[in-house]
Amino acid sequence: MMDILLVVLHIVFLLSAVVSAVAVFWLKDMIAAAISFAAFSFFLAMEFVVLQAPDVAIAEGAIGAGISTAILIIGIKGTHRKEDEES
């Protein structure tokens, strides 16, 4: 029974990671793409937890989902948007 649950968790987390990674490229809004990148890092961290690598999961969650996303959003907020210039 536990083996089936682990397989289902692997499939759910990996499919969610793939969907969020593809969404990064399809989204036109940069903030939404950065949030989708954070979701990708979160799902990857959860996959590392399922694979019983908690140290890697903590690093991925802190650096990938936390610090990198914060830096991306700060950088995006510091730029000028074409939509703001037109109005």
N, C-alpha and C positions, 0 to 999 in steps of 0.2 A: 504493500500500500504506500509506503514512504517513497519507494522508487518511482511510482507513478506521479506522486505529488512533486517530486524533484524534477522530473521530466517536464511536467506542466509549467512549473516555475521557470525552468530554463527557456522554454518556448515563449512564455509570456514576456519575460524580461528582454530576451533577444529580439523578438518582433517589435516590442515597444521601442527598443533602442534603434532599430533599423528605421522605423516609421519617423521617429523624431530626428534622426540624422538626415533622412530624405527631406523632411519638412524644412530643415535649415536652408537647403538650396532652393526650395520652391517659394519660401516666404519673401515678399518684397520689403516688408517693414523690418528694419535692422534690429529693433528692440525685440520683436517677436522671434526673430531668428536667434538672438542671443538667449532668449528664454527657452527656445526649443533645444539649443545646445546644452543648456543647464539640465533639461529633462533627459537628454542623451547621457550626460555624465551621471545623473542619478540612476538611471536604469542600468548603466554599466556597473556602478557601485553595487547595486542590488544583485547583479549577476555574480560579482566577486564574493558577496556574502553567501550566495547559494553554493558557490564553488569552494567554500570554507577558506577564504583568504581574507580575513577581516582587516589585516594591516593594509593590504592593497585597497580594500574597499574604503577604509577611512581616508587614505591619501587621495583616492579618486573623488570621493565626496567632498573633501575639504578643498582640494586644489581645483578639480575639474568643475564641480557644480558651484562651489563657493567663490573662490578668489578669481578664477578666470572669467566667470560671469560678471562679477562686480567690475572688473577691469574693462571688459567689453562694453558694459552699459555706461560706465563713466566716459569711455572714449567716444561712444556714439552720441552721448549727450553733449559732448564738447564740440561736435561738428555742426555745421549749418545744413538744414534740410531744404531741398528744392521746393517742397510744399509750403514751407514757411516764407520763402522769398516771393512766391507767386501771389500770395494773398495780401 
